[in-house]
Amino acid sequence: MISTLLVLTACASPADIAVGTAQADVYARFGLPTHTCPLPDGGQRQIWSQQPNGQYAWALETNASGTVQSNEPVLTDASFQRLAKGRWAPEQVVCAFGPPAEISEVGLPSVRQTVWSYRYRQDHVWNSLMYVYFGNGDTVTRFHPGPDPRYEVKDGSWLR
């Protein structure tokens, strides 16, 4: 019985939170969010993220009275496609997807870009990173997925 309870508890995720749940109940079950952003109506967008090592994150939006209004997985191909519309500043990206797994820089000294990398399961299958590039006054200039090097075969056994 105890082992069954442990398995069920280990499988629980913020994905299981239903619309209408009180924010206090969410906190009691999953602890505080990784990141929180205010919403214009007085509510909050709250991110529970497994970054830097996990591949999943969920965003729950609550109204001003602290009731969950929406729940969505955010480290998905469809969610990342939102970056293609409009100008995204870093604070908007972190409010949409949570903190990145890694932050690095690329480019020549005269043209440097900051890159935020998010671990996720591309097409719900592939161990990947979504690379989000910032330049031109700290706005997203491009984004693309790529394989997560943590899952590369190091000994070349895949060649045999």
Secondary structure, DSSP 8 states (H G I E B T S, - for coil): -HHHHHHHHHH--GGG--TT-BHHHHHHHH-S-SEEEE-TTS-EEEEEE-TTT-S-EEEEEE-TTSBEEEEEE-SSHHHHGGGGSS---HHHHHHHH-S-SEEEEEEETTEEEEEEEEEEEETTTEEEEEEEEEETTTEEEEEEEEE-GGGS-SS-GGG-
